[in-house]
Amino acid sequence: MVATPEGIAAAFKELVVTLGYQSVTVDAICCSSHVSKRTFYRYFVGKEDVAAFVLQKGVVDPVKSLVASLPPLVEGEPNRIVMRAVFFGLKKDAPFWSALCTAQSRFPLEKLLIDGFSTFLFDGISKAGIDSNREKYMRRFFVSGFCGVIVQWISEGMSSDPSEMAELFGDWLLVFWRDRLDIDFSVWTDRIIVSGEE
């Protein structure tokens, strides 16, 4: 493997699936990815940081790109399209996320997800005209609830279809936003709507 953050992350994912998170050491990651510790520490602080990188590159960045490509009507607003991207992004690395979610791993998966998703997932809250102190708690409530459900979904083997999970969140969040924003959500569908079309 090439000495890149992506190569180190790929080796880390394989090790976590094979050995379990607790058994993976920085030495093992370096050996498996054919990099020196110096190279490892150039990119990462430790193995938890590698897991954050996997989430960022595998789920958060693609979802951010998707959100940026959505029409202005839905920019920053949670919807089924974005939720589907989150769940399918996690599902493609199911063995890795499942290994992190075991009781033996003692990995703070929910904290990792909250940190990763809170930066962008519910930015619509700030557009709803809610005061900043209340906004902070609402954001935490939404992100924590969302991430708690993701952890439960992963711990149950991701057996529910990602589309079903996305629909669950999409429906619930649309009810919340419909009452707080001056947007007619009745024109939303499961596909991207071109701005201005109904």
Summary of the structure (lengths in Angstrom):
residues: 198
radius of gyration: 18.4
end to end distance: 49.1
largest distance: 56.3
contacts: 572
relative contact order: 0.13
helix: 71%
strand: 0%
